Amino acid sequence: DEYEAHIEEKRCPASVCRALFRYLIDPDSCVQCGECAEVCPSDAIAVDEQSGEFTINDGACTKCGLCAETCPSEAISKVLGIAHV
């Protein structure tokens, strides 16, 4: 069953395969403190100059999880599914 989920459905039931999940920042929960961007080792988090919202560049993200661990407002979540790059 797990093999089929990986190959046919492109999902990881255990949520451990880095290629099959991504991190997202909820703009409604984000307090725009910038702590996530400061700890990101790959500089994958940027702030939009106009809106002030933080976003994660899926292509640059190494999916280490430091941003989610650091976020004081718990605005960053792990989302199952292939990242749209």
Backbone hydrogen bonds in HBPLUS format (Angstrom, degrees):
<---DONOR---> <-ACCEPTOR-->    atom                        ^
c    i                          cat <-CA-CA->   ^        H-A-AA   ^      H-
h    n   atom  resd res      DA  || num        DHA   H-A  angle D-A-AA Bond
n    s   type  num  typ     dist DA aas  dist angle  dist       angle   num
A0005-ALA N   A0001-ASP O   2.99 MM   4  6.26 151.5  2.07 145.9 153.9     1
A0006-HIS N   A0002-GLU O   3.07 MM   4  6.36 155.9  2.13 149.4 154.8     2
A0007-ILE N   A0003-TYR O   2.96 MM   4  6.19 173.2  1.97 160.4 161.6     3
A0008-GLU N   A0004-GLU O   2.80 MM   4  5.33 145.0  1.92 136.7 147.8     4
A0011-ARG N   A0005-ALA O   3.02 MM   6  5.54 166.9  2.04 133.5 136.8     5
A0015-SER N   A0012-CYS O   2.98 MM   3  5.17 155.9  2.04 110.5 118.3     6
A0020-LEU N   A0017-CYS O   2.90 MM   3  5.59 162.0  1.93 124.5 130.5     7
A0081-GLY N   A0020-LEU O   2.90 MM  61  5.21 156.0  1.96 150.2 142.2     8
A0022-ARG N   A0079-VAL O   2.95 MM  57  5.34 153.2  2.02 146.1 154.8     9
A0079-VAL N   A0022-ARG O   2.68 MM  57  5.34 175.9  1.69 169.9 171.4    10
A0024-LEU N   A0077-SER O   2.93 MM  53  5.50 155.9  1.99 153.4 161.2    11
A0077-SER N   A0024-LEU O   2.93 MM  53  5.50 156.6  1.98 154.7 160.7    12
A0026-ASP N   A0075-ALA O   2.77 MM  49  5.15 167.8  1.79 150.7 154.3    13
A0029-SER N   A0026-ASP O   3.07 MM   3  5.48 139.4  2.24 110.0 120.7    14
A0030-CYS N   A0026-ASP O   3.00 MM   4  6.10 141.9  2.15 154.1 166.0    15
A0038-GLU N   A0034-GLY O   3.12 MM   4  6.39 149.3  2.22 148.8 157.7    16
A0039-VAL N   A0035-GLU O   3.20 MM   4  6.47 147.0  2.31 147.0 153.6    17
A0040-CYS N   A0036-CYS O   3.14 MM   4  6.19 129.2  2.41 143.0 155.9    18
A0057-ASN N   A0044-ALA O   2.76 MM  13  5.07 169.3  1.77 153.2 156.7    19
A0046-ALA N   A0055-THR O   3.06 MM   9  5.63 155.0  2.12 153.4 160.8    20
A0055-THR N   A0046-ALA O   2.88 MM   9  5.63 154.9  1.95 160.3 168.7    21
A0048-ASP N   A0053-GLU O   2.84 MM   5  5.41 163.4  1.86 149.9 153.5    22
A0052-GLY N   A0048-ASP O   2.75 MM   4  5.04 145.1  1.87 140.3 149.9    23
A0060-ALA N   A0057-ASN O   3.08 MM   3  5.51 136.2  2.27 110.1 121.2    24
A0061-CYS N   A0057-ASN O   2.97 MM   4  6.05 140.2  2.13 153.9 166.4    25
A0069-GLU N   A0065-GLY O   3.08 MM   4  6.31 159.2  2.12 154.3 160.5    26
A0070-THR N   A0066-LEU O   2.96 MM   4  6.02 144.6  2.08 145.3 154.1    27
A0071-CYS N   A0067-CYS O   3.00 MM   4  6.05 145.9  2.12 149.8 157.6    28
A0074-GLU N   A0071-CYS O   3.41 MM   3  5.30 165.9  2.44 102.2 105.8    29
